[in-house]
Amino acid sequence: MHPYDYPYAGFESYGEEPRLDRVTHLVFVDGRLVDTWREPAIGTQWEAVALRHDREARPPEPPPPAPHERVRQWLIGVCGGAAAVDRLTDEPLTDDRIDLPTEYPHPADRERVEATADLLDAVAERCFDAETSYAFRHALLALWADDPEVVTRAATAGHVAGGICWVVGKANGLFSPVGGLRVGVVQQALALRSPASGYGTTVRSALIGFRDPVGRWGRPGGVPDLLELGRPDLLLGGTRARLIRIRDRARAAAAAA
């Protein structure tokens, strides 16, 4: 039977199978039971009563977590786990471990990766700084290791570079309104006709993988609007310094609670 043909489709059941026998009719003649039948409550005068009973049976919603707990969960999403939050330092990224691979499955793969790296270096020199170029390179290497097709199947190397710039920039709050740079500057530098965020969402999904960095309660108040990737190796030293201050304030609030 198609779900839309189901007699009780859409009726509240809160995790249980929809019941077709919510209403029971008993027929008495001279005080003796002579007939009985059952039917769904939906569409009858008893539907409102059944819905009320369902609401009364629903478990109460848990209270929202304390603000410091919401901040802790957000930090875990940004940094990729509680241990990563604990290990945060404000040391700037360096050029350590940013060399491109030396072997590739196909010559075209080498060309795509090297062309993307060259574009990222050029954009960083024009619009950002050396440390941001290291974050770009970390992102490119992570993509190549985890989901190389995101690099090879893009329309052009510029699309990959634009997506990486958008993701790393959003993760560090470099673009307005959080930061002072317009995303359009990157698009112009890469001669992209489409927004960098277009392929940026593909890059973001690949970097996140099968993790869900967004907590149930979303981004708490009082913290910057950073794209949650769960990869501290893509966070600049200044960003991590900001996160350390937020972490320490949340810890102090938890200790005082």
N, C-alpha and C positions, 0 to 999 in steps of 0.2 A: 504493500500500500504506500502510495506517495505521501511524504510527510504533511503536505498541505491538505490531503484528504483525511488525515487522522482526526477523529471526532473531537479530540481534546487538544489539538495543536495550539501552542501559544499560551495554554493555561498554566498558571503558576503551580510549580510542584516542588521547587527548592531542592533539587538534587535527586528526587525520587521519580519513578516512572509516573506519567500522568494516569490518574485514576478515572476509570469510566463508570464507577459505581458510587459516586459521591452522595447521591440522593437515593434514599430507599423509601419506597411507597408501601404502606401496609393498608390493606382493605379489610375492615371488620363488618360483619353482618350479624346483628343481634349479639354483639360482643365476641363473636367467633372470627378468627382470622381465616379469610377465604381466598385471599390473593396477595401476592407481593412481587415487586419488581424493582429493579435498580436502573438508574440512568445518570448520565453526566450532569454536573451542576451548570456547566457552561450553557448560556442561552436560556436559562430558566430563571424563575423568580428567586431561586436559592443561590444563584451565582455569587452575589455580594456576600452572603453568609460564608460560603466556602472560601472566598478570597480573604475574608477577615480571619477565619481560622488558620489559613496558611500564614498570614502575617504574624499572628500570635505565636505560631510554631517556629517561626524563623529564629535562629540563634541571634542574640544581640550582637551588633557590630562591635568589634574590639575598639577600645579607645585609641585615638591617634597617639603615636609615640611623642615623647618629649622633644622639644626643638633640638636639643643636643644629640639625641639619637637619630633624628632625621638628617642632621648634618653628617653624622658618622656614616650613615648608609650612603649618602651622596658622595662622600669622600671615597668610600669603597668602590662605588661605580666609576668615579673619575680615575682612580689609581689602579684598579684591578685587583682589589682584595684588601683585607684588613692588614695582612703582613706588609703589603706595599705601602699602605698609609703609615705604618710604624717606621718603615725604612726611609721615608722621604728625607731628602737633603736638598739644599738650595744650590748645590754645585752646578755650574753651567755645563751644558752638553759640550763635548769635545769631538775632535775628529777621530777618536778611537773607534774601531770596529765599524767603519763606514765604507770600506772598500767594496766595490762591486764584485759579483761573482766572476770567476775566470772561465767557467765552463757552462755551456748552455745546450739545451736539446737541439736547437736549430740556429743557424746563423742569423735568421731574422729576429730571434729572441734577443740576441746580443745587441743588435742594432736598436731594438725598441727600448731596452733597458738603458743603454748608454745615451740614447737620444733624450729619454725622459730625465736622466740624471743631469745632462747638460742644461736642459731647460730649467730644471729646479735650481741649479747653481746660478744661472743667469737671473732668474726672478729674485732669488735671495739677495744677490748683489745689487739689484736695482731697487728692490722694495723693502728688504728686511735687513738681516745681518748674518754674520758667519754662523752664529749658534742656531739660528732658524734653518740655515741650510743643512746643518747636521740633523735636525729634527726631520726635515724633508727626506734626507737620505735614509734615516732609520725607517721612515714610513715606506719608502720604496722597497727597501730590503725585506721588510715584514710582509709586504704584499707579494713579493716574488717568492718568498718562502712559504707563505700560507695559501695564497690563491693566485698563482701566476697568470691565470687566464684574464684576470682583471687588468693586468698590464698588457697582455698580448692581443686581447680582443677589442680594446678600445679603438675608436675610429682613428685617432692619431696619438702620438706621444704627448702632444699638447693637452689633450683631454685628460690623460693620466696625470700629467704635471699639475693641471688646474685642479683636478680632484684632490690631489695630495695637498696642494697649497690651501685649498678651502678647508679640508679636514684639520690639518695642523693649525691653521690660523684660528679656526673656531675653537679648537681644543685649548688654545692658549689665550683666547680673548683678544686676538690681535685686530679683528675687524670690528667696525662700528656696528652697533652702538656701544659695545664693551670697550673696544680699542679705538684707535684713531685712524685706521686705514680702511678705505673703501674696497670691497671685494672687486669692484669694477677695475681697479688699478691692475690687479693680477690678470684679469681677463684681457685687458689691453696689452699687457706685457707679453702674453702668450698668443695674442691675435686670435682669441676664441670668439666665435660668433654666438655661442650659447653660454649661459651662466655657468661658472665653475661649480656651483652647487649641484648642477645636473649630474655630472659624473662623480661629484663629491659624495653623493649618497651611496653610490656603488662602492666607492673606496671605503667609506665608513663601515658599511655592512661587512666588507671583507676583513677589515681590521678588527672588528668586534667579534667576528666568527659566530659561534653559536651561544655566546654569552649574552645575557640581557643586563646591560649596565644600569638601566634606569630602574630605580627603586619604586616600590609601590606608591610611595607618597610624593614622588616627583622632586623637583628641585626646591629646597627650603628657602625661605626668605633670608636675605642677608649674605648670600653667597653669589659669586659671579656666574654669569650665564656661559658656562663652558660646555663644549660638546664632550659628552662622556664616551671615552674610548677604552678605558681600563688599561692604558699603556703608558706608564710613567716615562718610558724612554722617548716619548714624543712630546713631553712637557719641558718647556724651557726652565732654566734656573729661577727666573723671576716668577714664573707661574707656580713652581713648587714652593718657593718662599711664601707666596700668598696662601697656598694650601696648608703649609705648616702653621701659619698664624691661625688659620681657621680651625685646624685640628687641635691646637693647644687650647684655644678658647672653648671648644666643645668639650675637651677633657676637663677643663676647670669647671665648666657648668655641670658636668656629670658628677664630679666629685662633691660639688656643693649641694647637689639635689638630695 
